[in-house]
Amino acid sequence: MNSVYKQILKATTIFGSVQGVNILINLARTKLVAVLLGPSGVGLNSIFNEARELIHTTTNLGLDVSGVRGISQAYEKVESQRSGLVKCESGELWDALCEQVTLLRSWVLLLALFGTLVCAILATPLSLFSFGDYDHVWDFVKLAPAVGFSTIGCGEMAVLKGLRKIKALAQVSLINVIAALVVTVPIFYFYRLDGILLAILAYTFVSMIITIIYGIKNHGISITYKPKRLKAGNIMLGIGAVVVISEGVGHLVTLAVQSYLNNVASTEMVGLYSAGYTLTMTYGSMVFAAMATDYFPRLSGMKDNVQGRNLIVKSQIKVMVLLIIPLLVLFVVLMPYLVPLLLEAKFNAIIPMAQVAAVGLLFRAVVLAVNYLPLAMGDSKIYFLLNLIGALDVLVVIPGYIYGGLFGMGIALTAQNFLDMLISIAVARWYYKIK
């Protein structure tokens, strides 16, 4: 029990600290972007980034998640062999681990090219859906390479997560956020609104290169395009397909909300909503940062150990809830001072929205911990249903806006997280006997 809590606190401390530094750098970047571009520019940047993320998560077939599962399970067996818990032929388990890494990297490169082509081909419907006209078709064509860069970067991050390279993951995260500041702010300064696409392309490319360097440093270069070997990745692709459908629905819903606000209200309203939502989720990420990088790989490695698996889940929930409460209180109390300091006076309208939406972080801590469980277990149907519900109920922010404006959207976000928590608790108890 003590070792489990120590591992959780160690990972949370490392990634929480890195995330804290990331937040400070991002806040400086957000402040500069808000001043340079204004609410309309922030909204335009959000739409293009959300479109990139939608295509990226749809075309990478969830390999950045399912790939972690396969590598982590193989890694756990290697570690068991080293400790004497598992006996097998020398090098057999290591070869299996290397094969998982090779499969992931090979498929990721193929899907990066596929995602780039899809974004270019869908440029016309994306322009119509996002802006209600055809004036931005070429903008989405130009955005296409960023999709491929994002896919390759996420693939290498998945390798590092599966291999439990906590230090390398922390370093990559920190360097990438610094790179975002150094690369994008000068572009926004010189080109203003015209530099939004260039900034996205530059940052995703630099981030990809940095991540590739760390990936190769920790596990060499391993690629194959032999059909027989690629076919071995069918299980990984099957689980990933479920992940990508659920995540794709989530990004599609987010883009739909932004498009609705853009068409019914204005791009400025999209910028205000995006700023409020991002500000809230950014602070929560200080505690949640270790979920995908440490918790999920460890949980995946415990697939066949029921007692150890359930202990990890319950311990993770307990630590996350205890850590998020003081952060939540500080966030709500300091919000009136943080917004004008971190953004500018034009964004003061988001203060009530962010304050009430922050309460949902407490419920989100439980949701995230439970939602990784069916994925780690390979229960793709349960995982899909949980994430589908979580994606679709984000749409409650639309009636929230209709009846309460920005404040109504904040209430809606908290209500959404509370509903998701109730469902997650029921699933954890019913399917996995976790009380």
C-alpha positions in Angstrom: 0.0 0.0 0.0 2.7 2.5 1.0 4.7 1.7 -2.2 1.7 2.4 -4.3 1.1 5.8 -2.7 4.8 6.6 -3.0 4.7 5.8 -6.7 1.6 8.0 -7.2 3.0 10.9 -5.2 6.4 10.6 -6.9 4.9 10.7 -10.4 2.4 13.4 -9.5 5.1 15.5 -7.9 7.4 15.2 -10.9 4.8 15.8 -13.6 2.9 18.3 -11.4 6.1 20.4 -11.0 6.8 20.2 -14.7 3.2 21.0 -15.4 3.5 24.0 -13.0 6.4 25.4 -14.9 4.6 24.6 -18.2 1.6 26.6 -16.9 3.7 29.6 -16.1 5.3 29.5 -19.5 2.0 28.9 -21.2 0.4 31.7 -19.2 3.1 34.1 -20.4 2.5 32.9 -24.0 -1.3 33.2 -23.6 -0.9 36.7 -22.2 1.3 37.7 -25.2 -1.1 36.0 -27.7 -4.1 37.7 -26.1 -2.5 41.1 -26.3 -1.2 40.5 -29.9 -4.3 38.9 -31.3 -7.2 39.9 -29.1 -10.3 37.7 -28.4 -11.0 37.3 -32.1 -7.5 36.0 -32.8 -7.6 33.7 -29.8 -10.9 32.3 -31.2 -9.5 31.8 -34.7 -6.4 30.1 -33.3 -8.7 27.8 -31.2 -10.8 26.8 -34.2 -7.7 25.9 -36.3 -6.1 24.0 -33.4 -9.3 22.1 -32.7 -9.6 21.1 -36.3 -6.0 19.9 -36.4 -6.6 17.9 -33.2 -9.8 16.5 -34.6 -8.1 15.2 -37.7 -5.1 14.0 -35.8 -7.0 12.0 -33.2 -9.3 10.6 -35.9 -6.6 9.4 -38.3 -4.0 8.1 -35.8 -6.4 5.2 -34.8 -5.7 5.8 -31.1 -2.2 4.3 -31.3 -0.9 6.9 -28.9 -3.1 5.2 -26.3 -3.3 1.5 -27.4 0.4 1.5 -28.2 1.2 2.5 -24.6 -0.9 -0.5 -23.4 1.0 -3.0 -25.6 4.5 -1.7 -24.8 3.7 -1.4 -21.1 2.5 -5.0 -20.8 5.6 -6.2 -22.6 7.7 -4.0 -20.3 6.1 -5.4 -17.2 7.0 -8.9 -18.2 10.6 -7.9 -18.8 10.7 -6.3 -15.3 9.2 -9.5 -13.8 11.9 -11.6 -15.5 14.6 -9.3 -14.0 13.1 -9.7 -10.6 12.8 -13.5 -10.9 9.0 -13.6 -11.0 8.9 -14.9 -14.6 11.2 -17.4 -16.2 11.8 -17.7 -20.0 14.4 -18.0 -22.6 17.1 -15.3 -22.5 16.1 -12.2 -24.5 12.7 -13.6 -25.4 10.7 -11.0 -23.5 13.0 -8.2 -24.5 12.5 -9.1 -28.2 8.8 -9.0 -27.6 9.1 -5.5 -26.1 11.2 -4.3 -29.1 8.6 -5.8 -31.5 5.9 -3.7 -29.8 7.9 -0.5 -30.1 8.7 -1.3 -33.8 5.0 -2.0 -34.6 3.9 1.2 -33.0 6.5 3.4 -34.8 5.8 1.8 -38.2 2.1 2.3 -38.0 2.4 5.8 -36.7 4.4 6.9 -39.7 1.9 5.4 -42.1 -1.0 7.1 -40.3 0.8 10.4 -40.1 0.9 10.5 -43.9 -2.8 9.4 -44.0 -3.8 12.2 -41.6 -2.0 14.8 -43.7 -3.9 13.7 -46.8 -7.2 13.6 -45.0 -6.9 17.1 -43.7 -6.1 18.4 -47.2 -8.9 16.5 -48.8 -11.5 17.7 -46.3 -10.4 21.3 -46.4 -13.7 22.4 -48.1 -16.1 20.8 -45.7 -14.0 21.9 -42.7 -14.1 25.5 -43.9 -17.9 25.3 -44.4 -18.5 23.6 -41.0 -16.2 25.9 -39.0 -16.8 29.3 -40.6 -20.0 28.8 -42.6 -18.2 29.8 -45.9 -15.5 28.7 -48.3 -13.1 31.5 -47.6 -10.8 29.3 -45.4 -10.4 26.3 -47.7 -6.7 26.9 -48.4 -6.1 27.6 -44.8 -7.0 24.1 -43.9 -4.9 22.7 -46.8 -1.9 24.6 -45.3 -2.8 23.2 -41.9 -2.5 19.6 -43.2 1.2 19.0 -42.4 0.6 19.9 -38.8 -1.6 16.8 -38.5 1.2 14.5 -39.5 3.7 16.3 -37.2 1.3 15.8 -34.3 0.8 12.1 -35.0 4.5 11.3 -35.1 5.2 13.3 -32.0 2.4 11.5 -30.1 3.7 8.2 -31.3 7.1 8.8 -29.8 5.5 10.0 -26.5 3.6 6.7 -26.4 6.9 4.8 -26.7 8.4 6.8 -23.7 5.2 6.2 -21.6 5.2 2.5 -22.3 8.8 2.2 -21.3 8.1 4.1 -18.1 10.7 6.8 -19.0 9.3 9.3 -16.5 12.4 11.6 -16.5 12.5 11.7 -20.3 8.7 12.4 -20.5 9.1 15.3 -18.0 12.0 16.8 -20.0 10.2 16.5 -23.3 7.1 18.2 -21.9 9.1 21.1 -20.5 11.2 21.6 -23.6 8.1 21.5 -25.9 6.3 24.2 -24.0 9.4 26.4 -24.0 9.7 25.8 -27.8 6.0 26.8 -28.2 6.8 30.1 -26.5 10.1 30.8 -28.4 8.6 29.7 -31.8 5.1 31.1 -31.8 5.3 34.5 -30.1 7.7 36.1 -32.6 5.5 34.9 -35.4 2.4 36.4 -33.8 4.3 39.6 -33.2 5.4 40.1 -36.8 2.4 38.6 -38.6 -0.5 39.0 -36.1 -3.6 37.1 -37.4 -1.8 36.1 -40.6 0.7 34.2 -38.6 -1.7 31.8 -36.8 -1.3 28.9 -39.3 2.5 29.5 -39.6 2.7 29.4 -35.8 0.8 26.1 -35.6 2.9 24.5 -38.3 6.2 25.7 -36.8 5.4 24.6 -33.2 4.1 21.1 -34.2 7.2 20.5 -36.4 9.7 21.6 -33.7 7.8 19.5 -31.1 7.9 16.5 -33.3 11.7 16.8 -33.8 12.3 17.2 -30.1 10.2 14.2 -29.2 11.8 12.0 -31.9 15.3 12.8 -30.5 14.2 11.6 -27.0 12.5 8.6 -28.4 15.5 7.4 -30.4 17.8 8.2 -27.4 15.8 5.8 -25.2 15.1 3.0 -27.7 17.1 3.4 -30.9 15.5 3.4 -34.4 13.2 0.6 -35.2 10.9 0.6 -38.2 9.5 -2.2 -40.4 7.2 -2.3 -43.4 7.0 -6.0 -44.0 3.2 -6.9 -44.3 3.6 -10.0 -42.1 5.1 -8.0 -39.2 2.7 -5.1 -39.6 -0.3 -7.5 -39.4 0.8 -8.3 -35.8 -0.5 -4.8 -34.9 -4.1 -5.7 -35.6 -4.9 -6.0 -31.9 -3.4 -2.6 -31.2 -5.3 -1.1 -34.1 -8.6 -2.7 -32.9 -8.4 -1.2 -29.5 -7.1 2.1 -30.9 -10.0 2.3 -33.3 -12.4 2.4 -30.3 -10.2 5.1 -28.7 -10.1 7.2 -31.8 -13.9 7.0 -32.4 -14.7 8.2 -28.8 -12.0 10.9 -28.9 -13.0 12.0 -32.4 -16.6 12.4 -31.2 -15.2 14.6 -28.3 -13.3 16.9 -30.6 -16.2 17.0 -33.1 -18.5 18.1 -30.3 -16.0 20.7 -29.1 -15.6 22.0 -32.7 -19.4 22.0 -33.0 -19.8 24.1 -29.8 -17.1 26.6 -31.1 -18.8 26.7 -34.5 -22.2 27.3 -32.9 -20.8 30.2 -30.8 -19.0 31.6 -33.9 -22.2 31.5 -36.0 -24.7 32.6 -33.4 -22.6 35.0 -31.4 -19.1 35.9 -32.7 -15.4 34.8 -33.0 -14.8 36.9 -29.9 -17.3 34.7 -27.9 -15.4 31.6 -29.1 -12.2 33.2 -27.8 -13.8 34.0 -24.4 -15.2 30.5 -24.0 -12.0 28.8 -25.1 -9.9 31.0 -22.7 -12.2 30.3 -19.8 -12.2 26.5 -20.5 -8.5 26.4 -21.1 -7.7 28.4 -18.0 -9.7 26.0 -15.8 -8.4 22.8 -17.4 -4.8 24.1 -17.3 -4.8 24.4 -13.6 -6.4 21.0 -13.2 -3.7 19.5 -15.3 -1.1 20.1 -12.6 -2.7 17.2 -10.7 -3.9 15.2 -13.7 -0.6 15.3 -15.6 0.6 12.0 -14.2 -2.6 10.1 -15.2 -1.6 9.3 -18.8 2.2 9.2 -18.3 2.4 7.1 -15.1 -1.0 5.8 -14.0 -2.2 4.3 -17.2 1.0 2.4 -18.1 1.1 1.0 -14.5 -2.5 0.1 -14.7 -2.0 -1.7 -18.1 0.9 -3.7 -16.6 -1.5 -5.0 -13.9 -4.1 -6.4 -16.3 -3.8 -9.9 -14.8 -3.4 -8.9 -11.2 -6.9 -8.1 -9.9 -5.9 -7.1 -6.4 -3.0 -4.9 -7.5 -5.1 -3.3 -10.2 -7.9 -2.4 -7.9 -5.5 -1.1 -5.3 -3.9 1.2 -7.9 -7.3 2.6 -9.0 -8.6 3.3 -5.5 -5.3 4.8 -4.4 -5.1 7.0 -7.5 -8.6 8.4 -6.9 -7.9 9.1 -3.3 -4.7 11.0 -4.0 -6.1 13.0 -6.9 -9.2 14.1 -4.9 -7.0 15.1 -1.9 -4.7 17.1 -4.1 -7.3 18.8 -6.2 -9.3 20.3 -3.3 -6.8 23.0 -2.1 -5.9 23.8 -5.7 -9.6 24.3 -6.4 -10.1 26.6 -3.5 -7.1 28.8 -4.5 -8.2 28.9 -8.1 -11.7 30.1 -7.3 -10.6 32.7 -4.7 -7.8 34.1 -6.9 -9.6 34.0 -10.2 -10.6 37.8 -10.2 -6.9 38.6 -9.9 -5.5 35.9 -12.2 -7.6 36.8 -15.3 -6.5 40.4 -15.7 -3.0 39.5 -14.7 -2.6 36.5 -17.0 -4.8 37.7 -19.9 -6.1 41.2 -20.1 -9.1 43.3 -19.1 -11.0 42.2 -22.2 -11.2 38.7 -20.8 -12.7 39.7 -17.4 -16.1 38.4 -18.5 -14.8 34.8 -18.2 -14.2 35.1 -14.4 -17.6 33.8 -13.2 -17.6 31.1 -15.8 -14.1 29.8 -14.8 -15.0 30.0 -11.1 -18.1 27.8 -11.4 -16.5 25.5 -14.0 -13.5 24.9 -11.7 -15.8 23.0 -9.3 -16.1 20.3 -11.9 -12.4 19.5 -11.5 -13.2 17.6 -8.3 -15.5 15.3 -10.2 -13.2 15.0 -13.1 -10.5 13.5 -10.9 -12.7 10.5 -10.3 -13.8 10.3 -13.9 -10.3 10.2 -15.3 -9.1 7.5 -12.9 -12.0 5.2 -13.6 -12.1 5.8 -17.4 -8.5 4.5 -17.9 -9.5 1.2 -16.2 -11.6 -0.4 -19.1 -9.0 0.7 -21.6 -6.2 -0.9 -19.6 -8.3 -4.1 -19.3 -9.1 -4.2 -23.0 -12.8 -3.7 -22.4 -13.2 -1.5 -25.4 -17.0 -1.4 -25.4 -17.2 -0.1 -21.8 -14.4 2.4 -22.6 -16.3 3.6 -25.7 -19.6 4.1 -23.9 -18.0 6.0 -21.0 -16.2 8.4 -23.4 -19.1 8.7 -25.7 -21.4 9.8 -22.9 -18.6 12.2 -21.7 -18.2 13.7 -25.2 -21.9 14.1 -26.0 -22.9 15.7 -22.7 -20.5 18.6 -23.4 -23.3 19.8 -25.6 -25.1 21.0 -22.5 -23.0 24.1 -22.7 -25.2 25.2 -25.7 -28.4 25.5 -23.6 -26.1 26.9 -20.8 -25.1 29.7 -23.2 -28.7 30.3 -24.4 -30.1 30.7 -20.8 -27.0 32.0 -18.9 -24.4 33.2 -21.3 -20.8 32.5 -20.3 -21.8 31.9 -16.6 -24.4 29.4 -17.8 -21.7 27.5 -19.8 -19.6 27.3 -16.6 -22.5 25.8 -14.7 -23.1 23.4 -17.6 -19.5 22.2 -17.6 -19.6 21.5 -13.8 -23.0 19.6 -14.2 -21.4 17.6 -17.1 -18.5 16.5 -14.9 -20.8 15.6 -12.0 -22.9 13.4 -14.2 -19.8 11.7 -15.7 -18.6 11.0 -12.1 -21.8 9.3 -11.1 -21.7 7.1 -14.2 -18.0 6.3 -13.6 -18.6 5.3 -10.0 -21.4 3.0 -11.1 -19.2 1.4 -13.7 -16.3 0.9 -11.3 -18.6 -0.8 -8.8 -20.7 -2.9 -11.2 -18.0 -4.2 -13.6 -14.8 -4.1 -11.6 -16.1 -4.4 -8.0 -14.3 -1.2 -6.9 -16.1 0.6 -4.0 
